[in-house]
């Protein structure tokens, strides 16, 4: 389910001549009975609304006074979102002869043609107030308060995101909250400009138009309009002819490619795009690649396992992202932990639509081929899923088949995508004939089927500093550790992180150190196992110096590592 709430204006939208008909009330109740929430967003003062609309208590929460007041009918609880109007301002309006003046908890309202006098009083008194119009109504509020800010506060109260709300309105003061929501609609009697900026225009006006919109949501969750919505497109790159490439929250993706090809770089850019669009994400991070995201809470460390309770506490806040670090859990126990976590995440997603994206890095470690316990609980569709792996053929086929689109990064996409298709027993379509360069990828949409194409991937705006605890102090698996073996392989000294590597480097004899230096083993490890291209390039220069001594090369490489992995942020 995409839409968990309806946000509707009152006058001119839900109501005609100030009243709501019984048929519309029945449709609203049916919408609520489907497990969804109802939010009323009105410019009216609360006391006045209660008088003209006795059935107001069918709404889960009411945004009154054009965004300045929240009211929960079930609890009869009010919450002002702004300061009370200055007494001097109200008295001056009265002194200057403004008629039909009303004063709410926060709002001051009148009607045309008194807008000029209102503006003059605001100017003369030097007040920081704004004037908002609703057809002939003139509303005065503290700067920054409107229906969008009020709706945001209301959604926070009921634990929902604007990405899971459909909204409908009719007038100029509705623009703000309509633009906030994932899908916006206007009733047939709406102002032309409101219709122009809405995603959908109803055939009927007032309450019948709202009822029509609700029926569309109940029928198929607005799936027929999904590809037309600009608000649910997440950019991932551009084609060679400069067309934008997007993915949508309803899709499930597989990101795959060889080691060091740039999967983490692409994922970082994708997460930045999610942050900018205010989608909530949860990253399952087995190897500590995402420890420096500023707009996410990181749970777990090399010395401490994350708990499911704390993960759910963080994700219970719609505006908070979460990174679940598994570096403190041994490799063999990670699938077991993930088996417990995934159903809880999916339950939250089923009840709230969040997290909008679940990103699973190194998924072949968490849901490997042959892992049986979770298979019965894996749904056939998992919208908003990004799976990242170097080995698509090592993932349980039941999981792999969920991917509706595959993004292949690295020089040899044919090889990578062949592993995917052969694992599922599918035919691989013809691919663009080109060796991929850095920053390029192949996109293949399986569902619905599209011809694979090459595109240039997005890049992170912010350079990620690589002070990851995983690399500096964590426990890399044996296959990614460095081994000091020496010229005749008499040694087998394992360095499972960078700090141990530096300690061993100080202790091994010069011949062993120089043997690995001349072979380029250090830059190879930094590039392919530590995934640090810059450190690898700096180390290559040291390795290529013909007459450099063991002592000098040790000192230089040690300095490069410490500068990148222990310096303060």
Residue pairs with C-beta under 8 A, 6 or more apart in sequence:
1 221
1 350
1 353
2 164
2 182
2 221
2 222
2 226
2 249
2 250
2 353
3 36
3 164
3 165
3 166
3 182
3 183
3 217
3 221
3 222
4 35
4 36
4 37
4 160
4 164
4 165
4 352
4 353
5 36
5 37
5 38
5 39
5 60
5 155
5 158
5 160
5 164
5 165
5 166
6 31
6 36
6 37
6 38
6 39
6 165
6 166
6 167
6 168
6 213
6 214
6 217
7 39
7 40
7 41
7 151
7 165
7 166
7 167
7 168
7 177
7 181
8 14
8 38
8 39
8 40
8 41
8 167
8 168
8 169
8 210
9 41
9 42
9 147
9 168
9 169
9 170
9 171
9 174
10 40
10 41
10 42
10 43
10 44
10 49
10 53
11 18
11 42
11 43
11 44
11 134
11 171
12 135
12 170
12 171
12 187
12 189
12 190
12 206
13 168
13 169
13 170
13 174
13 187
13 190
13 206
13 209
13 210
14 20
14 24
14 40
14 206
14 207
14 210
15 52
15 53
15 206
15 207
16 205
16 206
16 207
18 52
19 52
19 53
20 53
20 55
20 207
21 207
23 207
23 208
23 211
24 207
24 208
24 210
24 211
25 55
25 58
27 210
27 211
27 214
27 215
28 38
28 58
28 210
28 214
29 58
30 214
30 218
31 38
31 214
31 217
31 218
32 38
32 58
32 60
34 218
36 217
37 60
37 61
37 158
37 160
38 58
38 59
38 60
39 59
39 60
39 61
39 62
39 63
39 151
39 154
39 155
39 158
39 165
40 56
40 59
40 61
40 62
40 63
41 63
41 67
41 147
41 150
41 151
41 154
41 167
41 169
41 174
41 177
42 49
42 62
42 63
42 64
42 66
43 65
43 66
43 107
43 109
43 132
43 134
43 137
43 139
43 147
43 173
44 52
44 64
44 65
45 64
45 65
45 102
45 104
45 105
45 107
45 109
46 62
46 64
46 65
46 69
46 71
46 78
46 104
46 105
48 102
49 56
49 62
49 64
50 56
56 62
56 73
57 73
57 74
58 73
59 73
60 72
60 73
60 74
60 158
61 70
61 71
61 72
61 73
61 154
61 157
61 158
62 70
62 71
62 72
62 73
62 154
63 69
63 70
63 147
63 150
63 151
63 153
63 154
64 70
64 71
64 104
65 104
65 105
65 106
65 107
65 141
65 150
66 107
66 132
66 134
66 139
66 141
66 145
66 146
66 147
66 150
66 173
67 81
67 141
67 145
67 146
67 147
67 148
67 149
67 150
67 151
67 176
67 177
68 80
68 81
68 82
68 104
68 105
68 106
68 107
68 141
68 142
68 145
68 150
69 78
69 79
69 80
69 81
69 104
69 105
69 106
69 107
69 150
70 78
70 79
70 81
70 150
70 153
70 154
70 157
71 77
71 78
71 79
72 157
78 105
79 153
80 105
80 106
81 106
81 145
81 149
81 150
81 153
82 106
82 141
82 142
82 145
83 106
83 142
84 105
84 106
85 103
85 106
85 107
85 108
85 140
86 125
86 127
88 125
89 108
89 121
89 122
89 125
89 127
89 129
89 140
90 101
90 103
90 108
92 121
92 124
92 125
93 101
93 108
93 110
93 117
93 118
93 121
94 101
96 117
96 120
96 121
97 117
98 110
98 114
98 117
98 118
99 110
99 114
100 110
100 111
100 114
101 108
101 109
101 110
102 108
102 109
102 110
103 109
106 141
106 142
106 145
107 139
107 140
107 141
108 139
108 140
108 141
109 137
109 138
109 139
109 140
110 118
110 137
110 138
111 136
111 137
111 138
112 136
112 138
114 138
115 131
115 133
115 138
118 131
118 138
118 140
119 131
121 127
122 129
122 131
122 140
128 142
128 143
129 140
129 141
129 142
129 143
130 140
130 141
130 142
130 143
130 144
130 145
131 138
131 139
131 140
132 139
132 140
132 141
132 146
132 173
133 139
133 172
133 173
134 171
134 172
134 173
135 171
135 172
135 191
139 173
146 173
146 176
146 177
147 173
147 174
147 176
147 177
148 176
148 177
148 179
148 180
149 176
150 177
151 162
151 165
151 167
151 177
151 180
151 181
152 162
152 180
155 161
155 162
155 165
155 318
156 318
156 319
159 316
159 318
159 352
160 318
160 352
160 353
161 278
161 279
161 280
161 318
161 319
161 352
161 353
161 354
161 356
162 180
162 181
162 182
162 278
163 182
163 231
163 232
163 249
163 278
163 279
163 353
163 356
164 182
164 352
164 353
164 354
165 180
165 181
165 182
166 181
166 182
166 183
166 184
166 185
166 213
166 217
166 222
167 177
167 178
167 180
167 181
167 183
167 184
167 185
168 178
168 184
168 185
168 186
168 187
168 202
168 209
168 210
168 213
169 175
169 177
169 178
169 184
169 186
169 187
169 190
169 194
170 186
170 187
170 189
170 190
170 191
170 194
171 190
171 191
171 194
172 191
172 193
172 194
174 194
175 193
175 194
175 197
178 184
178 185
178 186
178 194
178 197
178 198
179 197
181 231
182 229
182 231
182 232
183 199
183 200
183 222
183 225
183 229
183 231
184 197
184 198
184 199
184 200
185 198
185 199
185 200
185 201
185 202
185 209
185 213
186 194
186 195
186 198
186 200
186 201
186 202
187 202
187 204
187 205
187 206
187 209
187 210
188 201
188 202
188 203
188 204
188 205
188 209
189 205
189 206
189 209
190 198
190 201
195 201
199 225
199 228
199 229
199 230
199 231
200 213
200 216
200 222
200 225
202 209
202 210
202 212
202 213
203 209
203 212
204 211
204 212
216 222
226 232
226 248
226 250
227 248
232 248
232 249
232 250
233 246
233 247
233 248
234 246
234 247
234 248
234 249
234 270
234 273
234 274
234 277
234 279
235 244
235 245
235 246
235 273
235 458
236 245
236 246
236 247
236 266
236 270
236 273
236 407
236 443
236 455
236 457
236 458
237 244
237 245
237 441
237 455
237 456
237 457
237 458
238 244
238 245
238 455
238 456
239 245
239 453
239 454
239 455
239 456
240 454
240 455
240 456
245 443
245 455
247 253
247 405
249 279
249 356
249 357
249 383
249 384
250 383
250 384
251 383
251 384
251 404
251 405
252 381
252 382
252 383
252 384
252 385
252 386
252 387
252 402
252 403
252 404
252 405
253 385
253 386
253 387
253 403
253 404
253 405
253 406
253 407
254 387
254 388
254 389
254 392
254 400
254 403
254 405
254 406
254 407
254 420
255 263
255 266
255 267
255 386
255 387
255 388
255 389
255 407
255 409
256 263
256 388
256 389
256 390
256 392
256 406
256 407
256 408
256 409
256 416
256 417
256 420
257 263
257 390
257 408
257 409
257 410
257 413
257 416
257 441
258 390
258 410
258 411
258 412
258 416
259 390
259 528
259 529
259 531
260 527
260 528
260 531
260 533
261 409
261 410
261 411
262 409
262 410
262 438
262 439
262 457
263 388
263 390
263 409
264 289
264 290
264 361
264 531
265 459
265 460
266 407
266 409
266 441
266 457
266 458
267 290
267 359
267 361
267 386
267 388
268 290
268 460
268 464
269 457
269 458
269 459
269 460
269 461
270 359
270 386
270 458
271 281
271 283
271 290
271 293
271 359
272 460
272 461
272 462
273 458
274 281
274 321
274 356
274 357
275 281
275 295
275 321
278 319
279 356
279 357
280 315
280 318
280 319
280 320
280 321
280 354
280 355
280 356
280 357
281 296
281 321
281 322
281 355
281 356
281 357
281 358
281 359
282 311
282 315
282 321
282 322
282 323
282 324
282 345
282 355
282 357
282 358
282 359
283 290
283 293
283 296
283 321
283 322
283 323
283 324
283 359
283 361
284 324
284 326
284 338
284 341
284 358
284 359
284 360
284 361
284 366
285 291
285 323
285 324
285 325
285 326
285 327
285 361
286 326
286 327
286 334
286 361
286 362
286 365
286 366
287 326
287 327
287 361
287 362
287 470
287 474
287 476
288 302
288 325
288 327
288 468
288 469
288 470
288 471
288 474
289 361
289 468
289 470
289 531
290 296
290 298
290 323
290 325
290 361
291 298
291 323
291 325
291 467
291 468
291 469
291 470
292 464
292 465
292 467
292 468
292 569
293 321
293 323
295 321
296 320
296 321
296 322
296 323
297 314
297 320
297 321
297 322
297 323
298 323
298 325
299 306
299 307
299 310
299 311
299 314
299 322
299 323
299 324
299 325
300 306
300 324
300 325
300 326
300 327
300 328
300 329
301 325
301 327
301 328
301 469
302 327
302 328
302 469
302 470
302 473
302 474
302 475
303 328
304 328
305 328
305 329
305 337
306 324
306 325
306 326
306 328
308 340
308 341
308 344
311 322
311 324
311 341
311 344
312 344
312 348
314 320
314 322
315 322
315 345
315 348
315 354
315 355
316 348
318 352
318 354
321 355
322 355
324 341
326 334
326 337
326 338
327 469
327 470
327 474
327 475
329 337
330 475
331 365
331 477
334 365
334 366
335 365
335 366
335 367
335 368
335 371
335 374
336 373
338 366
338 367
338 374
339 373
339 374
342 374
342 377
343 377
345 355
345 358
346 379
346 382
348 354
348 355
349 355
349 358
349 384
355 384
356 384
357 384
357 385
357 386
358 382
358 384
358 385
358 386
359 386
359 388
360 366
360 367
360 385
360 386
360 387
360 388
361 388
362 388
362 389
362 390
363 387
363 388
363 389
363 395
363 399
364 389
364 390
364 391
364 392
364 394
364 395
367 374
367 395
367 396
367 399
368 394
368 395
368 396
369 393
369 394
369 395
369 396
369 397
369 423
370 396
371 396
375 396
375 398
378 396
378 398
378 399
378 402
379 402
380 401
380 402
381 402
382 402
385 402
387 395
387 399
387 402
387 403
389 395
391 419
392 400
392 416
392 419
392 420
392 423
393 419
393 420
393 422
393 423
395 423
397 423
397 424
400 420
400 423
400 424
401 424
403 420
403 446
404 445
404 446
404 447
405 443
405 444
405 445
405 446
405 447
406 417
406 420
406 443
406 444
406 446
407 441
407 442
407 443
407 444
407 457
408 416
408 417
408 436
408 441
408 442
408 444
409 436
409 440
409 441
409 457
410 416
410 436
411 435
411 436
412 435
412 436
413 431
413 436
413 441
413 442
414 428
414 431
417 428
417 431
417 442
417 444
417 452
418 428
420 428
421 427
421 428
426 446
429 444
429 451
429 452
430 451
430 452
431 442
431 444
431 452
432 442
432 452
432 453
432 454
434 454
436 442
436 454
439 456
439 457
439 459
440 454
440 455
440 456
440 457
441 454
441 455
441 456
441 457
442 452
442 453
442 454
442 455
443 452
443 453
443 454
443 455
444 450
444 452
465 569
466 532
466 535
466 564
466 565
467 564
467 565
467 566
467 567
467 569
468 474
468 565
470 476
470 497
471 497
471 498
471 530
471 532
471 565
472 497
472 498
472 499
472 565
472 566
473 497
473 499
474 496
474 497
475 496
475 497
476 496
476 497
476 529
478 494
478 496
480 529
481 494
481 495
481 496
481 529
482 494
482 495
482 501
482 521
482 522
482 525
482 529
483 492
483 493
483 494
483 495
484 491
484 493
484 495
484 504
484 508
484 512
484 516
485 491
485 492
485 493
485 512
485 516
486 508
486 509
486 511
486 512
486 515
487 511
487 512
487 515
491 508
491 512
493 504
493 508
495 501
495 503
495 504
498 530
498 561
498 565
501 561
502 558
502 561
502 562
505 513
505 554
505 557
505 558
506 554
510 550
510 551
513 550
513 553
513 554
514 550
514 553
516 522
517 542
517 543
517 550
517 553
518 543
520 540
520 543
522 539
522 543
522 557
523 536
523 537
523 539
523 540
523 543
524 536
526 532
526 535
526 536
526 539
527 533
527 536
530 536
532 564
534 564
535 560
535 561
535 564
538 560
539 557
539 560
542 548
542 553
542 556
542 557
542 560
543 553
545 553
548 556
